[in-house]
Amino acid sequence: MNDYPQSLSAELVSLERKIKLLLNEHSLLKDEITLLKQENETLKVELNSKDEKLDDFQNKIKISKIVGSMVTDGDDTSDLKEIINEYIKEIDKCIVHLGE
């Protein structure tokens, strides 16, 4: 009969140790999830920023193609390019302002 209480006590100690290990692992996993969520949000913001920049560059390319395809005299073309470049700069400023 004496072995029974000692055996039960040993099992209880073992169970407590396992519970502590599981709780510790649970805590570590919760911390990892929190970090991964933060990283995910950061990556989403970065992706949106890059998408906006890509759209901006695509618009610049379209405008450049339009300017390049226009058939005008040499003087008119340079004036037109200068005007369009000024528009592009103003549009870029607006985009930056909207992004703030």
C-alpha positions as CSV (number, residue, x, y, z in Angstrom):
1,M,0.0,0.0,0.0
2,N,2.9,2.4,0.6
3,D,4.0,2.2,-3.1
4,Y,0.6,3.4,-4.3
5,P,0.8,7.0,-2.8
6,Q,4.4,7.4,-3.9
7,S,3.5,6.2,-7.4
8,L,0.6,8.6,-7.5
9,S,2.8,11.4,-6.2
10,A,5.4,10.7,-8.9
11,E,2.8,10.7,-11.6
12,L,1.4,14.0,-10.3
13,V,4.9,15.6,-10.3
14,S,5.4,14.3,-13.9
15,L,2.0,15.7,-15.0
16,E,2.7,19.1,-13.4
17,R,6.1,19.2,-15.3
18,K,4.4,18.4,-18.6
19,I,1.7,21.0,-18.0
20,K,4.4,23.6,-17.3
21,L,6.2,22.7,-20.5
22,L,3.0,22.9,-22.5
23,L,2.1,26.3,-21.0
24,N,5.6,27.5,-21.8
25,E,5.3,26.3,-25.4
26,H,1.9,27.8,-25.7
27,S,3.3,31.2,-24.6
28,L,6.1,31.0,-27.1
29,L,3.7,30.2,-29.9
30,K,1.5,33.1,-28.9
31,D,4.4,35.4,-29.1
32,E,5.4,34.0,-32.5
33,I,1.9,34.6,-33.8
34,T,2.0,38.2,-32.6
35,L,5.3,38.8,-34.4
36,L,4.1,37.1,-37.5
37,K,0.9,39.2,-37.6
38,Q,3.0,42.4,-37.2
39,E,5.3,41.3,-40.0
40,N,2.3,40.5,-42.2
41,E,0.9,44.0,-41.7
42,T,4.3,45.5,-42.4
43,L,4.5,43.5,-45.6
44,K,1.0,44.5,-46.7
45,V,1.8,48.2,-46.3
46,E,5.0,47.7,-48.2
47,L,3.2,45.9,-51.0
48,N,0.6,48.6,-51.3
49,S,3.4,51.2,-51.5
50,K,5.1,49.3,-54.2
51,D,1.8,48.8,-56.1
52,E,1.3,52.6,-56.0
53,K,4.8,53.2,-57.3
54,L,4.3,50.7,-60.0
55,D,1.0,52.4,-61.1
56,D,2.8,55.7,-61.1
57,F,5.6,54.4,-63.3
58,Q,3.1,52.8,-65.7
59,N,1.3,56.1,-66.0
60,K,4.6,57.8,-66.8
61,I,5.3,55.2,-69.4
62,K,1.9,55.7,-71.0
63,I,2.4,59.5,-71.1
64,S,5.9,59.0,-72.6
65,K,4.4,56.8,-75.3
66,I,1.7,59.3,-76.1
67,V,4.3,62.1,-76.3
68,G,6.6,59.9,-78.4
69,S,3.8,59.0,-80.8
70,M,2.7,62.6,-81.5
71,V,3.8,63.9,-84.9
72,T,4.8,67.6,-84.6
73,D,7.6,69.9,-85.5
74,G,10.8,69.6,-83.5
75,D,10.1,72.8,-81.5
76,D,6.6,71.8,-80.8
77,T,7.7,68.4,-79.5
78,S,10.2,69.8,-77.1
79,D,7.7,72.3,-75.8
80,L,5.0,69.6,-75.5
81,K,7.5,67.3,-73.6
82,E,8.4,70.1,-71.2
83,I,4.7,70.9,-70.5
84,I,3.9,67.2,-70.0
85,N,6.9,66.8,-67.7
86,E,5.7,69.7,-65.6
87,Y,2.2,68.0,-65.4
88,I,3.9,64.8,-64.3
89,K,5.8,66.6,-61.6
90,E,2.6,68.2,-60.4
91,I,0.8,64.9,-60.4
92,D,3.6,63.3,-58.5
93,K,3.4,66.0,-55.8
94,C,-0.4,65.4,-55.6
95,I,0.1,61.7,-55.2
96,V,2.7,62.2,-52.4
97,H,0.3,64.7,-50.7
98,L,-2.6,62.2,-50.9
99,G,-0.3,59.5,-49.5
100,E,0.3,61.5,-46.4
